[in-house]
Amino acid sequence: MEINYTITTNTILKFDFKSTAEGEIHEIGFDTNNTLAPNIRIVPFGNQGYNGNVASTRYSGDQNWQSYTISIGQEATGTFRYLVLTADDDVDGSGNSFFRNLSIFEDTNGNGIDDNCETGPCSDTDNDGI
């Protein structure tokens, strides 16, 4: 998904994740050039033993939704053109990833609330859908 988002030291990534069939790598990432392997990789689940390059809580595998809040700006900064969602399962293709309630926002005061939403209804100021 094209997002053209500049991650700063105050950027937060929030999402819910679940899987009903574990594959090799289930990830969410940020990329600059739309080629294999995103620049920033958060891997909550998978049996290939790869944990990504951003520390995150591992998914329990219980097939229920699990919420994540990651201070992504503490891991990497810069402008990223793409948001990447992956379910890699070369063995038999049965692995799946479900994502919902995805948001990327700035939290300059550390209160866990999108800075654009503190004084009123939150809105998608750059019209990218997130």
HELIX and SHEET records of a PDB file:
HELIX    1   1 ILE A   72  GLN A   74  5                                   3    
HELIX    2   2 ASP A  115  CYS A  117  5                                   3    
SHEET    1   A 4 GLU A   2  ILE A   7  0                                        
SHEET    2   A 4 GLY A  78  ASP A  88 -1                                        
SHEET    3   A 4 ILE A  25  ASP A  31 -1                                        
SHEET    4   A 4 ILE A  40  PHE A  45 -1                                        
SHEET    1   B 3 GLN A  66  ILE A  70  0                                        
SHEET    2   B 3 THR A  11  LYS A  18 -1                                        
SHEET    3   B 3 PHE A  98  GLU A 106 -1                                        
END                                                                             
